[in-house]
Amino acid sequence: MSTPTKYLLPESQMPKFWYNLQADLPRPAPAVLHPGTQKPITPDDLAPLFAQSIIEQEVSLEREIEIPEPVRDVLRLWRPAPLLRAHRLEKALGTPAKIFYKYEGVSPAGSHKPNSAIAQAFYNAQAGVKRLTTETGAGQWGSALALAGQIFGLDVTVFQVRVSYDQKPYRRALMETYGARCIPSPSPETDYGRRVLAERPDHRGSLGIAISEAVEIAVQREDTKYALGSVLNHVLLHQSIIGLEAMEQMRMADAWPDVVVACTGGGSNFAGLAFPFIGHGLRGGGKPRIVAVEPAACPSLTRGQYAYDFGDTAHLTPLTKMHTLGSTFTPPGLHAGGLRYHGMAPLVSHVRELGLMEAVAYNQVDCFAAGVAFARAESIVPAPEANHAVKGAIEEALRCKREGRSETILFGLSGHGHFDMSAYQKYLAGELKDETYDEKELAQALSGLPAVRP
């Protein structure tokens, strides 16, 4: 049986510029609004949270933004990341499709998240910032920012969603090994955390709550800024290095994808892989189908409403137009903690509204079954989040089998599952169950969307 074919770019071909999809879109994304005035926010409105360089990237419409050399120096620890042809998976599925995957689990933190964490830490250190606060679900972003803070000499405080804090002790240990402080959220360390705990002491937490706590701490100190691991434009920009590399590697393989598949929670991994291909198509190149895969238990793209909403539960953040389940919605405790966010990145949501992508949702058990099948064929154990992309790619390959089509499928394997083996143990023992959300809770959360004047 064939082994995977690996396509490795030489270090000299690592991208020198990030790609900004906004430069090529047929119409601009809706404005981000100040929650008080409901007028478009200004850079000054963002200054309490972000360093000036990051704010400039957040609002930029330039197609290419140069990657600073100190950032590239760190990225060279693991980049360019490999692209592989999954011959054994193809054979196991009996599909005529060709399956490729871009593997981001080779980073020190085990996922794609350091691509933005390194950049954000660099810009904050340059600006004289001493401390960063952030949130994390599964712990991949928290681990990445802890790593980046250690490299650039910043103190890092991570509010980790309580259910993931309990499920993933080794991810917490990794953050602490890098020198970060990891706090279960909701916590007694913030005004908002105390309010949540007073109402529900056993609250399992959500990314929206953890964001509120991290933002609250950041705005209290002049030497502290907030770092976000997904959703915002500058994060998606930093992640574009994934797709830019993948485009060159597909050319090395003398192939081009008919379908690009990636998992979606907040949108950073999806955008990182898909946006360069979407932009290539908008500029006259080949246009693959773009498929976002999300958890059925937290289906912002497939069940959410496209509306203005807060990015956090305490309503401290600006209003962005996105696919949302409502900022007060608490997703069930699925193991793909990085996908447990009530909203989707505004730019991903805009791309969805423009008809440039599709979205599907799958249940947890089916995604773990896909992850096990992938591990047995390709020897890599995916993270629970990445299992959604694996499931999506397998479904596309089986469609090709039914239709007798020899299409080329590219998917993003956003990270490894070495810190998630307790979830795999539950799956293999038949104890892992599909999580479902409460329809009444969803309806209540959507009914509370902020009223935005046209």
RODO-2510 file (C-alpha; in nm, 4 decimals, decimal comma):
residues 454
     n   res          X          Y          Z
     1     m     0,0000     0,0000     0,0000
     2     s     0,1343     0,3415    -0,0951
     3     t     0,2663     0,5763     0,1688
     4     p     0,1632     0,9424     0,1678
     5     t     0,3376     1,1663    -0,0836
     6     k     0,4753     1,4716     0,0947
     7     y     0,5185     1,8088    -0,0751
     8     l     0,7633     2,0347     0,1040
     9     l     0,8391     2,3902     0,0011
    10     p     1,1981     2,5029     0,0552
    11     e     1,2364     2,7527     0,3373
    12     s     1,3238     3,0210     0,0837
    13     q     0,9706     2,9946    -0,0600
    14     m     0,7887     3,0616     0,2655
    15     p     0,5525     3,3534     0,1918
    16     k     0,6864     3,7004     0,2593
    17     f     0,3433     3,8634     0,2536
    18     w     0,0060     3,7823     0,4070
    19     y    -0,2978     3,7896     0,1773
    20     n    -0,6017     4,0094     0,2470
    21     l    -0,9162     3,8816     0,0718
    22     q    -1,0940     4,2131     0,1237
    23     a    -0,8970     4,3616    -0,1650
    24     d    -1,0661     4,1254    -0,4115
    25     l    -1,4237     4,0997    -0,2850
    26     p    -1,7020     4,2279    -0,5152
    27     r    -1,8442     4,4379    -0,2319
    28     p    -1,7029     4,5343     0,1075
    29     a    -1,8010     4,3681     0,4317
    30     p    -2,0503     4,5556     0,6530
    31     a    -1,8970     4,8076     0,8909
    32     v    -1,8089     4,7236     1,2498
    33     l    -2,0197     4,9391     1,4807
    34     h    -1,9584     5,1089     1,8132
    35     p    -2,2027     4,9466     2,0597
    36     g    -2,3030     5,2820     2,2073
    37     t    -2,3388     5,5077     1,9048
    38     q    -2,3956     5,2341     1,6431
    39     k    -2,1657     5,4298     1,4148
    40     p    -1,8636     5,2689     1,2444
    41     i    -1,5810     5,2265     1,4901
    42     t    -1,2591     5,4215     1,4503
    43     p    -0,9029     5,3080     1,5186
    44     d    -0,9144     5,5083     1,8414
    45     d    -1,2059     5,2933     1,9605
    46     l    -0,9850     4,9845     1,9309
    47     a    -0,6763     5,1372     2,0953
    48     p    -0,7550     5,0148     2,4504
    49     l    -0,7501     4,6558     2,3237
    50     f    -0,4957     4,6311     2,0440
    51     a    -0,1541     4,7623     1,9431
    52     q    -0,1564     5,0203     1,6636
    53     s     0,0017     4,7887     1,4047
    54     i    -0,2689     4,5287     1,4658
    55     i    -0,5431     4,7932     1,4362
    56     e    -0,3992     4,9029     1,1013
    57     q    -0,4128     4,5447     0,9770
    58     e    -0,7669     4,5011     1,1071
    59     v    -0,8980     4,7860     0,8903
    60     s    -0,6614     4,7432     0,5933
    61     l    -0,7897     4,6853     0,2393
    62     e    -0,4433     4,6216     0,0941
    63     r    -0,4087     4,2904    -0,0905
    64     e    -0,0634     4,2101     0,0491
    65     i     0,0868     4,3010     0,3852
    66     e     0,4514     4,2236     0,4503
    67     i     0,5369     3,9674     0,7170
    68     p     0,8045     4,1213     0,9429
    69     e     1,1361     3,9397     0,9315
    70     p     1,1398     3,8681     1,3092
    71     v     0,8033     3,6953     1,2660
    72     r     0,9295     3,4932     0,9687
    73     d     1,2354     3,3935     1,1735
    74     v     1,0096     3,2299     1,4335
    75     l     0,7739     3,0788     1,1766
    76     r     1,0734     2,9045     1,0211
    77     l     1,0772     2,6738     1,3261
    78     w     0,8047     2,4729     1,1495
    79     r     0,7125     2,6479     0,8269
    80     p     0,6620     2,5863     0,5427
    81     a     0,4221     2,3219     0,6750
    82     p     0,3810     2,0028     0,4681
    83     l     0,1113     1,9180     0,2177
    84     l     0,0469     1,5439     0,1807
    85     r    -0,1376     1,3156    -0,0611
    86     a    -0,3511     1,0663     0,1325
    87     h    -0,3037     0,7592    -0,0870
    88     r    -0,3948     0,5120     0,1857
    89     l    -0,7140     0,6945     0,2761
    90     e    -0,8108     0,7049    -0,0907
    91     k    -0,7615     0,3283    -0,1149
    92     a    -0,9514     0,2615     0,2077
    93     l    -1,2468     0,4628     0,0754
    94     g    -1,2266     0,3108    -0,2721
    95     t    -1,2652     0,6556    -0,4218
    96     p    -1,1351     0,7816    -0,7563
    97     a    -1,0799     1,1195    -0,5905
    98     k    -0,7339     1,2492    -0,5076
    99     i    -0,7151     1,3660    -0,1455
   100     f    -0,4565     1,6160    -0,0222
   101     y    -0,4268     1,7683     0,3228
   102     k    -0,2356     2,0661     0,4567
   103     y    -0,0972     1,9648     0,7967
   104     e    -0,0638     2,2369     1,0626
   105     g     0,0009     2,0008     1,3551
   106     v     0,3769     2,0353     1,3034
   107     s     0,3924     2,3633     1,4979
   108     p     0,5319     2,3557     1,8533
   109     a     0,1803     2,4094     1,9914
   110     g     0,0377     2,1370     1,7676
   111     s    -0,1984     2,3489     1,5576
   112     h    -0,2304     2,6414     1,3157
   113     k    -0,2781     2,8924     1,5985
   114     p     0,0868     3,0088     1,6334
   115     n     0,0654     3,1582     1,2828
   116     s    -0,1218     3,4518     1,4359
   117     a     0,0022     3,4283     1,7954
   118     i     0,3626     3,4913     1,6900
   119     a     0,2616     3,7963     1,4862
   120     q     0,0400     3,9422     1,7588
   121     a     0,3037     3,8960     2,0283
   122     f     0,5660     4,0592     1,8061
   123     y     0,3540     4,3683     1,7360
   124     n     0,2591     4,4073     2,1015
   125     a     0,6185     4,3714     2,2187
   126     q     0,7229     4,6340     1,9647
   127     a     0,4596     4,8687     2,1063
   128     g     0,5944     4,8318     2,4602
   129     v     0,3105     4,6131     2,5870
   130     k     0,4072     4,3985     2,8870
   131     r     0,1064     4,1685     2,9273
   132     l    -0,1500     3,9953     2,7067
   133     t    -0,4851     3,8504     2,8051
   134     t    -0,6835     3,6059     2,5980
   135     e    -0,9447     3,3327     2,5956
   136     t    -0,9185     2,9750     2,4756
   137     g    -1,1542     2,6852     2,4240
   138     a    -0,9747     2,3566     2,3612
   139     g    -0,6487     2,5279     2,4556
   140     q    -0,4844     2,5450     2,1147
   141     w    -0,4947     2,9236     2,0997
   142     g    -0,3938     2,9579     2,4639
   143     s    -0,0973     2,7279     2,4047
   144     a     0,0035     2,9243     2,0972
   145     l    -0,0109     3,2616     2,2709
   146     a     0,1746     3,1215     2,5725
   147     l     0,4495     3,0083     2,3339
   148     a     0,4564     3,3454     2,1570
   149     g     0,4609     3,5374     2,4841
   150     q     0,7591     3,3354     2,6012
   151     i     0,9460     3,4085     2,2779
   152     f     0,8827     3,7853     2,2875
   153     g     0,8996     3,8385     2,6647
   154     l     0,5316     3,9016     2,7429
   155     d     0,3292     3,7838     3,0409
   156     v     0,0235     3,5919     2,9235
   157     t    -0,3023     3,5265     3,1103
   158     v    -0,5424     3,2773     2,9536
   159     f    -0,9083     3,2359     3,0466
   160     q    -0,9934     2,8810     2,9411
   161     v    -1,3560     2,7730     2,9010
   162     r    -1,4372     2,5668     3,2109
   163     v    -1,5561     2,2527     3,0290
   164     s    -1,2325     2,2401     2,8264
   165     y    -1,0225     2,3300     3,1314
   166     d    -1,1586     2,0142     3,2938
   167     q    -1,1503     1,7951     2,9809
   168     k    -0,7969     1,8838     2,8685
   169     p    -0,5536     1,9077     3,1630
   170     y    -0,2492     1,8465     2,9445
   171     r    -0,3276     2,1427     2,7229
   172     r    -0,3424     2,3515     3,0395
   173     a    -0,0076     2,2048     3,1468
   174     l     0,1426     2,3032     2,8118
   175     m     0,0337     2,6651     2,8601
   176     e     0,1847     2,6695     3,2073
   177     t     0,5053     2,5083     3,0801
   178     y     0,5445     2,8006     2,8411
   179     g     0,4930     3,0377     3,1356
   180     a     0,1302     3,1460     3,0971
   181     r    -0,1270     3,1631     3,3737
   182     c    -0,4383     2,9584     3,2909
   183     i    -0,7690     3,0365     3,4662
   184     p    -1,0965     2,8416     3,4280
   185     s    -1,3766     3,0629     3,2955
   186     p    -1,6154     3,1824     3,4287
   187     s    -1,3843     3,2828     3,7129
   188     p    -1,4010     3,4830     4,0368
   189     e    -1,1199     3,7081     3,9075
   190     t    -1,3402     3,9438     3,7038
   191     d    -1,6603     4,1340     3,7735
   192     y    -1,8323     3,9574     3,4869
   193     g    -1,7087     3,6138     3,5898
   194     r    -1,8399     3,6668     3,9421
   195     r    -2,1800     3,7688     3,8054
   196     v    -2,2033     3,4545     3,5935
   197     l    -2,1009     3,2305     3,8834
   198     a    -2,3484     3,3989     4,1162
   199     e    -2,6297     3,3040     3,8801
   200     r    -2,4976     2,9566     3,7985
   201     p    -2,2047     2,8264     4,0055
   202     d    -2,1662     2,5148     3,7852
   203     h    -2,1593     2,7069     3,4544
   204     r    -1,9600     2,5102     3,1943
   205     g    -1,8414     2,8316     3,0306
   206     s    -1,8269     2,9520     2,6722
   207     l    -1,5828     3,1365     2,4513
   208     g    -1,8104     3,4416     2,4721
   209     i    -1,7765     3,4487     2,8514
   210     a    -1,4000     3,3894     2,8394
   211     i    -1,3613     3,6737     2,5886
   212     s    -1,5516     3,9048     2,8239
   213     e    -1,3195     3,8199     3,1115
   214     a    -1,0042     3,8665     2,9050
   215     v    -1,1256     4,2001     2,7667
   216     e    -1,2248     4,3238     3,1125
   217     i    -0,8740     4,2610     3,2460
   218     a    -0,7045     4,4115     2,9399
   219     v    -0,8821     4,7469     2,9546
   220     q    -0,7947     4,7959     3,3224
   221     r    -0,4187     4,8342     3,2654
   222     e    -0,2257     5,0559     3,0268
   223     d     0,0542     4,7991     2,9902
   224     t    -0,1887     4,5210     2,8915
   225     k    -0,3574     4,4378     2,5617
   226     y    -0,5987     4,1709     2,4460
   227     a    -0,5145     3,9039     2,1856
   228     l    -0,7846     3,7178     1,9946
   229     g    -0,7223     3,3792     1,8324
   230     s    -0,9905     3,3885     1,5627
   231     v    -1,2823     3,5895     1,4175
   232     l    -1,1179     3,9292     1,3530
   233     n    -0,9719     4,0338     1,0188
   234     h    -0,6096     4,0583     1,1341
   235     v    -0,6186     3,6997     1,2635
   236     l    -0,7568     3,5702     0,9346
   237     l    -0,4872     3,7716     0,7582
   238     h    -0,2069     3,6068     0,9563
   239     q    -0,3502     3,2611     0,8879
   240     s    -0,3452     3,3175     0,5100
   241     i     0,0082     3,1780     0,5110
   242     i    -0,1578     2,8332     0,5168
   243     g    -0,3402     2,8753     0,1877
   244     l    -0,0557     3,0633     0,0212
   245     e     0,1785     2,7724     0,0912
   246     a    -0,0844     2,5196    -0,0120
   247     m    -0,1306     2,6881    -0,3512
   248     e     0,2395     2,6544    -0,4272
   249     q     0,2430     2,2950    -0,3029
   250     m    -0,0558     2,1995    -0,5179
   251     r     0,1359     2,3342    -0,8162
   252     m     0,4315     2,1176    -0,7105
   253     a     0,1938     1,8202    -0,7181
   254     d     0,0748     1,9252    -1,0658
   255     a    -0,2776     1,9427    -0,9282
   256     w    -0,5411     2,1983    -0,8327
   257     p    -0,8301     2,1407    -0,5938
   258     d    -1,1862     2,1022    -0,7161
   259     v    -1,2968     2,1193    -0,3531
   260     v    -1,1367     2,2877    -0,0493
   261     v    -1,2639     2,1727     0,2918
   262     a    -1,1873     2,3120     0,6382
   263     c    -1,3410     2,3071     0,9844
   264     t    -1,4973     2,6264     1,1176
   265     g    -1,5493     2,7562     1,4692
   266     g    -1,4507     3,1216     1,4738
   267     g    -1,3108     3,1005     1,1208
   268     s    -0,9318     3,1411     1,1410
   269     n    -0,8257     2,7964     1,0171
   270     f    -1,0941     2,7955     0,7493
   271     a    -1,0034     3,1417     0,6219
   272     g    -0,6325     3,0663     0,6375
   273     l    -0,6694     2,7790     0,3927
   274     a    -0,9662     2,8914     0,1837
   275     f    -0,9300     3,2670     0,1385
   276     p    -0,6214     3,2563    -0,0879
   277     f    -0,8038     3,0088    -0,3149
   278     i    -1,1202     3,2232    -0,3150
   279     g    -0,9132     3,5299    -0,4018
   280     h    -0,7350     3,3432    -0,6790
   281     g    -1,0744     3,2589    -0,8273
   282     l    -1,2012     3,6151    -0,7956
   283     r    -0,8970     3,7352    -0,9884
   284     g    -0,9741     3,5003    -1,2794
   285     g    -0,8116     3,1757    -1,1682
   286     g    -0,9651     2,8359    -1,1005
   287     k    -1,2621     2,8431    -0,8610
   288     p    -1,2816     2,5362    -0,6363
   289     r    -1,5917     2,4683    -0,4296
   290     i    -1,5257     2,5892    -0,0766
   291     v    -1,6860     2,3849     0,2034
   292     a    -1,6893     2,4881     0,5683
   293     v    -1,7609     2,2115     0,8200
   294     e    -1,8956     2,2960     1,1644
   295     p    -2,0302     2,0977     1,4613
   296     a    -2,4019     2,0230     1,4592
   297     a    -2,4040     2,1193     1,8280
   298     c    -2,2820     2,4742     1,7532
   299     p    -2,3970     2,5488     1,3960
   300     s    -2,3480     2,9227     1,3483
   301     l    -2,3234     2,9080     0,9677
   302     t    -2,6030     2,6575     0,9106
   303     r    -2,8484     2,7593     1,1852
   304     g    -2,7374     3,1044     1,2937
   305     q    -2,8856     3,4357     1,1907
   306     y    -2,6869     3,6840     0,9817
   307     a    -2,7132     3,9908     1,1999
   308     y    -2,5207     4,2395     1,4088
   309     d    -2,4190     4,0919     1,7421
   310     f    -2,1620     4,1184     2,0185
   311     g    -1,8544     3,8984     2,0070
   312     d    -1,8694     3,8366     2,3802
   313     t    -2,1329     3,7597     2,6409
   314     a    -2,0856     4,0688     2,8585
   315     h    -2,1306     4,2971     2,5558
   316     l    -1,7963     4,4717     2,5915
   317     t    -1,6974     4,4275     2,2260
   318     p    -1,8044     4,6194     1,9125
   319     l    -2,1017     4,5034     1,7058
   320     t    -2,0130     4,2971     1,3998
   321     k    -2,2409     4,1538     1,1339
   322     m    -2,1941     3,7800     1,1355
   323     h    -2,3724     3,4478     1,1431
   324     t    -2,4578     3,4167     1,5109
   325     l    -2,6465     3,1925     1,7500
   326     g    -2,6777     3,4866     1,9892
   327     s    -2,4083     3,6112     2,2245
   328     t    -2,5824     3,4597     2,5280
   329     f    -2,6001     3,1127     2,3698
   330     t    -2,3936     2,8523     2,5565
   331     p    -2,3008     2,5590     2,3315
   332     p    -2,3049     2,2086     2,4804
   333     g    -1,9769     2,0614     2,6010
   334     l    -1,8554     1,8915     2,2841
   335     h    -1,4903     1,7874     2,2729
   336     a    -1,4131     2,0151     1,9776
   337     g    -1,3835     2,3033     2,2219
   338     g    -1,2205     2,5300     1,9641
   339     l    -1,5443     2,5218     1,7621
   340     r    -1,7724     2,6183     2,0549
   341     y    -1,8239     2,9826     1,9599
   342     h    -2,1605     3,1492     1,9144
   343     g    -2,0565     3,3500     1,6086
   344     m    -1,8615     3,3204     1,2869
   345     a    -1,5905     3,5585     1,1688
   346     p    -1,7598     3,8587     1,0039
   347     l    -1,5460     3,8214     0,6922
   348     v    -1,6258     3,4489     0,6633
   349     s    -1,9930     3,5328     0,7148
   350     h    -1,9738     3,7955     0,4413
   351     v    -1,8127     3,5462     0,2037
   352     r    -2,0969     3,3058     0,2809
   353     e    -2,3541     3,5756     0,2035
   354     l    -2,1773     3,6470    -0,1273
   355     g    -2,2275     3,2817    -0,2256
   356     l    -1,8541     3,2090    -0,2431
   357     m    -1,8662     2,9113    -0,0037
   358     e    -2,0902     2,6362     0,1333
   359     a    -2,1431     2,5136     0,4888
   360     v    -2,2364     2,1759     0,6400
   361     a    -2,2672     2,0502     0,9983
   362     y    -2,1896     1,7042     1,1386
   363     n    -2,2377     1,5324     1,4729
   364     q    -1,9528     1,4645     1,7144
   365     v    -1,9568     1,0829     1,6964
   366     d    -1,9491     1,0804     1,3154
   367     c    -1,6542     1,3207     1,3179
   368     f    -1,4594     1,1021     1,5615
   369     a    -1,5324     0,7992     1,3425
   370     a    -1,3816     0,9912     1,0511
   371     g    -1,0799     1,0862     1,2640
   372     v    -1,0152     0,7236     1,3618
   373     a    -1,0462     0,6127     0,9989
   374     f    -0,7974     0,8824     0,8993
   375     a    -0,5544     0,7869     1,1780
   376     r    -0,5630     0,4206     1,0755
   377     a    -0,4978     0,5093     0,7130
   378     e    -0,2581     0,8040     0,7418
   379     s    -0,1077     0,7527     1,0922
   380     i    -0,1895     1,1026     1,2205
   381     v    -0,4425     1,1402     1,5028
   382     p    -0,6386     1,4602     1,4306
   383     a    -0,7610     1,7078     1,6892
   384     p    -1,1379     1,6918     1,7505
   385     e    -1,1758     2,0206     1,5644
   386     a    -0,9835     1,8875     1,2643
   387     n    -1,2007     1,5740     1,2640
   388     h    -1,4766     1,7907     1,1188
   389     a    -1,2614     1,8684     0,8162
   390     v    -1,1672     1,5011     0,7849
   391     k    -1,5367     1,4104     0,7904
   392     g    -1,6118     1,6713     0,5257
   393     a    -1,3298     1,5486     0,3014
   394     i    -1,4399     1,1859     0,3367
   395     e    -1,7967     1,2795     0,2448
   396     e    -1,6688     1,4575    -0,0668
   397     a    -1,4539     1,1547    -0,1582
   398     l    -1,7511     0,9191    -0,1171
   399     r    -1,9609     1,1504    -0,3344
   400     c    -1,6933     1,1229    -0,6018
   401     k    -1,7099     0,7445    -0,5666
   402     r    -2,0870     0,7420    -0,6135
   403     e    -2,0673     0,9756    -0,9111
   404     g    -1,7547     0,8186    -1,0646
   405     r    -1,5741     1,1522    -1,0575
   406     s    -1,1971     1,1835    -1,0175
   407     e    -1,1947     1,5190    -0,8397
   408     t    -0,9109     1,6654    -0,6335
   409     i    -0,9947     1,7377    -0,2699
   410     l    -0,7830     1,9559    -0,0420
   411     f    -0,8603     1,9799     0,3275
   412     g    -0,7023     2,1463     0,6269
   413     l    -0,5740     1,9235     0,9051
   414     s    -0,5526     2,2075     1,1546
   415     g    -0,3854     2,0199     1,4422
   416     h    -0,3034     1,6884     1,6074
   417     g    -0,5052     1,5232     1,8824
   418     h    -0,2283     1,4196     2,1197
   419     f    -0,3851     1,6194     2,4027
   420     d    -0,7313     1,4838     2,3274
   421     m    -0,6833     1,1122     2,3803
   422     s    -0,9386     1,0970     2,6627
   423     a    -1,2021     1,1873     2,4040
   424     y    -1,0742     0,9147     2,1742
   425     q    -1,0849     0,6720     2,4670
   426     k    -1,4513     0,7560     2,5180
   427     y    -1,5234     0,7119     2,1488
   428     l    -1,3462     0,3752     2,1283
   429     a    -1,5294     0,2570     2,4403
   430     g    -1,8639     0,3574     2,2923
   431     e    -1,9130     0,6214     2,5603
   432     l    -1,8888     0,9334     2,3440
   433     k    -2,2303     1,0792     2,2732
   434     d    -2,3588     1,3389     2,0313
   435     e    -2,4204     1,6700     2,2037
   436     t    -2,7321     1,8679     2,1237
   437     y    -2,8225     2,2259     2,1980
   438     d    -3,1468     2,3410     2,3538
   439     e    -3,3764     2,4825     2,0837
   440     k    -3,5475     2,7043     2,3412
   441     e    -3,2134     2,8448     2,4549
   442     l    -3,1174     2,9133     2,0931
   443     a    -3,4478     3,0875     2,0260
   444     q    -3,4072     3,2959     2,3403
   445     a    -3,0511     3,3941     2,2489
   446     l    -3,1550     3,4950     1,8964
   447     s    -3,4480     3,6935     2,0298
   448     g    -3,2022     3,9024     2,2281
   449     l    -2,9940     4,0179     1,9317
   450     p    -2,9216     4,3903     1,9572
   451     a    -3,1518     4,6232     1,7670
   452     v    -2,9333     4,7983     1,5112
   453     r    -3,0675     5,1034     1,3364
   454     p    -3,0332     5,0797     0,9563
***
